[in-house]
């Protein structure tokens, strides 16, 4: 997904966008397990839904 002029890897559950696919995967895994976002992971997001 492109957000502005930047490529974003987006968590399919919460919609936060990350520059790194690994962090987006961690976010998605956390969201699935806890039904909420991790403040530690979300601080690395550059796009919020």
N, C-alpha and C positions, 0 to 999 in steps of 0.2 A: 504494500500500500504506500502511496506517496502522500505525505503531509506537507503541503507547501512545496518546497523544492527538495525536501529530504525524504529518503527512503525510511519507512517505518515497518518494524515487525510488531504486529498488534496481537495482544491477548484476545482470543476469541470470546472470552467470558466477560471481561470488564471493559475492554476497548482501549486500554492504555497503550500508547505506542512507544517502542524502544528502538534504539539504533542497533542493538545487538540481539540477534535471534535467540541466543542462549538465555538472556534475561527475560525475553518475552515468553520462552518456554517455562522458565521458573515461575513467572507470574501466573501463567495459565495453570500450572500444577498446583500452586498454592491456592488459587481461586477455587479449583475443583475440590481440594481437600478441606478447605476451611469455609467455603461459601462467602468469602470476603477477600479484600485486598490486603496485602502485606505492606505496611508503611515503609519498611526497609527496601522492598523491591520497587514500590511506586515512586520513591524519591529519584530513581534513575530514569523515569519516563520523561519524554520530551513532548508528548501529546496526551492530553486528557480528553476523554469522550465528552 
